[in-house]
Amino acid sequence: MKLICFSFSEMGGRLGESLEDLKEYSIVHYRSRELDGGIRLAVKRAWEKYDGIIFISATGIATRLIAPYIEHKTKDPAIIVIDDLGRYVISLLSGHIGGANEIASYIGMEIGGLPIVTTASDARGFQSIDIFAKENGYHMENMKSITRLTSMMVDGKKIGFYSEDRPTLDYPSLEILESLEDIDDIDGLIIVSSERLMVDIPYTNLVPKNINIGIGCRKDMEGDRIITAIEEVLSELNISNKAIKSIGTVEIKKYEQGIIDTARYYDCPLKIFTIEDIKVVEDRFEKSQFVKDTIGVYSVAEPCAYLLGGEFISMKTKHNGITISITKEARNG
């Protein structure tokens, strides 16, 4: 994480300089009186550029400086405030998703200050839903539902947990469910699944990245058309597009801009397989002599999806010059 530190006094300046030597984070330090354009302009720029901002100051100064830029906890940088004697290290904003709690705890340990963390889950000693999601790489579908479930957890309510993955949330009143039919005696539900599942009690969806997609297409196929084809298949399967882990295709297609754009759109790796890779497994799948005559193997989408890993949930679908195959990986751990 890239952090920036602003100090406002001589003692604060010396403390800020010492933070630059910490190894866990990349920290740059500026004394407020030495900033070109002043501290307000510097904070505005830092808000977009850095993962976190450290103020060695009073909390009031920090609060007034950041107030114009606060948007949402999924977007705001971590904000930490340290008094200039280094006695207290306060996690002020974006404690969980932004990492302010973790940063404050680390800095407090390193400088001998007391970390001040006020988030309710931490105070009660259980794992928050957003930290659990962040640690396991799950997409959080709806932050309002997470806030509601977290409030229920703070009040000690019984929370169900239904997951197609291995990790389990650390919460004392958690009930592991094998089926979504077993929700009669719980107050809320956490669902970890690539499927878009719904229930009639308060719930939240966390989406693991466990979907792999093999793609074959005609030359110069537009990315928008490939994305549309993928969305159609995922919709039929009731799968969230946030579950896409990787996309694969054959080496002959590695410069196809449409496929490159598709991987970029889904923010996932594009894995390129060689002709030799595909020949090893192509006998498992339906063969096309036309494809063989064109690129040297009998098929592309199915072998690529297979090589990416997982079990097939959609063997092969054709969409006007585009072929899509989808696999789903089993539980981790």
FENHUZI-V302861 format. One record per residue. RES is the residue in three letters. PSI is psi in whole degrees, 0 to 359 (NA if undefined). D_LAST is the distance of its C-alpha to the last C-alpha in Angstrom with 1 decimal. Layout:
# FENHUZI-V302861
{{RES PSI D_LAST} {RES PSI D_LAST}}
This chain:
# FENHUZI-V302861
{{MET 141 27.1} {LYS 121 30.8} {LEU 150 32.9} {ILE 142 36.7} {CYS 134 38.8} {PHE 132 42.3} {SER 159 44.7} {PHE 359 48.1} {SER 172 49.9} {GLU 313 50.7} {MET 321 48.4} {GLY 323 45.7} {GLY 318 46.2} {ARG 321 45.8} {LEU 317 42.5} {GLY 320 41.3} {GLU 323 42.2} {SER 330 40.1} {LEU 333 37.0} {GLU 341 37.2} {ASP 352 36.4} {LEU 141 33.0} {LYS 336 30.2} {GLU 328 27.2} {TYR 156 28.9} {SER 107 31.6} {ILE 128 34.5} {VAL 145 38.1} {HIS 139 40.9} {TYR 138 44.1} {ARG 132 47.1} {SER 323 48.2} {ARG 349 51.9} {GLU 5 51.1} {LEU 129 49.4} {ASP 126 51.3} {GLY 352 51.7} {GLY 168 50.7} {ILE 324 47.6} {ARG 318 47.3} {LEU 322 47.0} {ALA 319 44.6} {VAL 318 42.3} {LYS 315 42.6} {ARG 319 41.5} {ALA 329 38.7} {TRP 323 37.2} {GLU 335 36.3} {LYS 332 35.6} {TYR 155 33.5} {ASP 336 30.1} {GLY 155 31.9} {ILE 130 35.5} {ILE 127 36.7} {PHE 122 40.2} {ILE 90 42.0} {SER 184 44.4} {ALA 151 45.1} {THR 329 42.7} {GLY 318 45.6} {ILE 312 46.1} {ALA 316 42.5} {THR 316 42.5} {ARG 326 45.6} {LEU 326 44.5} {ILE 344 41.2} {ALA 318 42.5} {PRO 345 43.7} {TYR 354 40.3} {ILE 128 37.9} {GLU 298 36.3} {HIS 149 32.9} {LYS 343 29.9} {THR 349 27.8} {LYS 330 30.4} {ASP 144 32.1} {PRO 163 31.5} {ALA 136 30.7} {ILE 124 34.0} {ILE 138 34.6} {VAL 132 38.0} {ILE 133 39.3} {ASP 155 42.8} {ASP 354 44.8} {LEU 355 44.9} {GLY 24 41.2} {ARG 324 41.1} {TYR 136 38.8} {VAL 107 35.8} {ILE 127 35.4} {SER 106 32.5} {LEU 323 34.8} {LEU 145 33.0} {SER 52 29.5} {GLY 319 27.9} {HIS 288 24.4} {ILE 318 23.9} {GLY 340 26.4} {GLY 12 25.1} {ALA 323 28.5} {ASN 314 27.2} {GLU 317 25.1} {ILE 314 28.0} {ALA 319 30.5} {SER 318 28.6} {TYR 311 28.3} {ILE 318 31.9} {GLY 317 33.2} {MET 320 31.7} {GLU 325 33.1} {ILE 359 36.6} {GLY 23 37.0} {GLY 166 37.1} {LEU 117 35.8} {PRO 134 33.0} {ILE 109 34.0} {VAL 120 31.2} {THR 2 32.4} {THR 140 29.6} {ALA 319 29.6} {SER 319 25.9} {ASP 320 26.0} {ALA 329 29.3} {ARG 356 27.8} {GLY 19 24.7} {PHE 162 22.0} {GLN 130 19.6} {SER 156 21.2} {ILE 318 19.8} {ASP 324 20.7} {ILE 318 19.0} {PHE 315 15.8} {ALA 316 16.2} {LYS 316 17.2} {GLU 331 14.4} {ASN 5 11.8} {GLY 27 14.3} {TYR 141 15.4} {HIS 134 19.0} {MET 111 21.2} {GLU 323 23.6} {ASN 108 26.3} {MET 329 26.9} {LYS 321 29.7} {SER 327 27.4} {ILE 318 25.0} {THR 318 28.2} {ARG 315 29.3} {LEU 320 26.1} {THR 319 26.0} {SER 321 29.7} {MET 322 28.9} {MET 320 26.2} {VAL 325 28.9} {ASP 5 31.2} {GLY 19 28.8} {LYS 158 28.4} {LYS 121 26.0} {ILE 129 23.2} {GLY 156 21.1} {PHE 111 17.5} {TYR 121 16.5} {SER 144 13.2} {GLU 12 11.6} {ASP 172 8.4} {ARG 316 6.1} {PRO 145 8.0} {THR 138 11.4} {LEU 139 14.7} {ASP 98 16.7} {TYR 128 19.9} {PRO 329 22.1} {SER 45 23.4} {LEU 135 20.2} {GLU 120 20.0} {ILE 127 17.0} {LEU 139 18.4} {GLU 343 17.7} {SER 150 20.6} {LEU 1 22.6} {GLU 347 25.6} {ASP 54 24.8} {ILE 13 26.0} {ASP 326 29.5} {ASP 24 29.1} {ILE 158 27.0} {ASP 330 28.5} {GLY 170 25.9} {LEU 135 22.6} {ILE 124 19.6} {ILE 122 18.2} {VAL 102 15.1} {SER 148 15.8} {SER 345 17.3} {GLU 151 20.1} {ARG 92 23.1} {LEU 148 23.3} {MET 150 26.1} {VAL 174 27.3} {ASP 16 30.5} {ILE 168 29.4} {PRO 131 28.4} {TYR 164 25.0} {THR 148 23.0} {ASN 127 20.8} {LEU 129 17.8} {VAL 114 16.9} {PRO 151 13.6} {LYS 96 14.3} {ASN 16 13.2} {ILE 126 16.7} {ASN 143 18.4} {ILE 124 22.1} {GLY 136 24.4} {ILE 131 28.0} {GLY 147 31.4} {CYS 163 34.7} {ARG 162 38.3} {LYS 142 39.6} {ASP 31 40.1} {MET 133 38.1} {GLU 144 37.9} {GLY 321 34.7} {ASP 322 35.8} {ARG 323 36.1} {ILE 316 32.7} {ILE 317 31.1} {THR 317 33.2} {ALA 316 32.1} {ILE 316 28.4} {GLU 323 29.2} {GLU 315 31.0} {VAL 314 28.2} {LEU 322 25.6} {SER 318 28.3} {GLU 328 28.8} {LEU 355 25.1} {ASN 40 25.0} {ILE 137 22.3} {SER 138 22.4} {ASN 348 23.2} {LYS 351 21.1} {ALA 354 18.0} {ILE 121 19.2} {LYS 317 16.9} {SER 160 19.3} {ILE 142 22.6} {GLY 149 23.8} {THR 179 27.3} {VAL 156 29.6} {GLU 329 31.3} {ILE 336 34.7} {LYS 8 33.5} {LYS 340 31.9} {TYR 8 35.0} {GLU 115 35.3} {GLN 326 35.7} {GLY 319 34.6} {ILE 319 31.1} {ILE 315 30.9} {ASP 324 32.0} {THR 314 29.5} {ALA 322 26.5} {ARG 321 28.3} {TYR 319 28.8} {TYR 2 25.2} {ASP 50 24.3} {CYS 160 21.8} {PRO 148 21.8} {LEU 114 24.2} {LYS 128 23.2} {ILE 126 26.2} {PHE 142 26.3} {THR 164 29.3} {ILE 320 31.6} {GLU 320 30.5} {ASP 314 26.8} {ILE 323 27.8} {LYS 330 30.3} {VAL 328 27.7} {VAL 357 26.1} {GLU 338 29.0} {ASP 347 30.4} {ARG 346 27.6} {PHE 163 29.1} {GLU 138 32.5} {LYS 144 34.9} {SER 117 37.4} {GLN 327 40.4} {PHE 314 41.2} {VAL 319 37.9} {LYS 314 38.3} {ASP 332 41.9} {THR 313 40.8} {ILE 353 37.8} {GLY 357 37.4} {VAL 162 34.5} {TYR 338 34.6} {SER 163 31.9} {VAL 306 29.7} {ALA 310 27.6} {GLU 311 25.8} {PRO 322 25.2} {CYS 316 23.8} {ALA 318 21.5} {TYR 316 20.3} {LEU 334 19.9} {LEU 335 17.9} {GLY 155 15.2} {GLY 179 14.3} {GLU 144 16.6} {PHE 132 20.1} {ILE 349 21.2} {SER 107 24.4} {MET 302 25.8} {LYS 129 28.7} {THR 144 31.1} {LYS 139 34.2} {HIS 74 35.8} {ASN 62 39.1} {GLY 1 38.1} {ILE 136 34.4} {THR 130 31.7} {ILE 132 28.2} {SER 143 25.2} {ILE 133 21.9} {THR 157 18.4} {LYS 128 15.4} {GLU 150 11.8} {ALA 176 9.5} {ARG 148 6.7} {ASN 159 3.8} {GLY NA 0.0}}
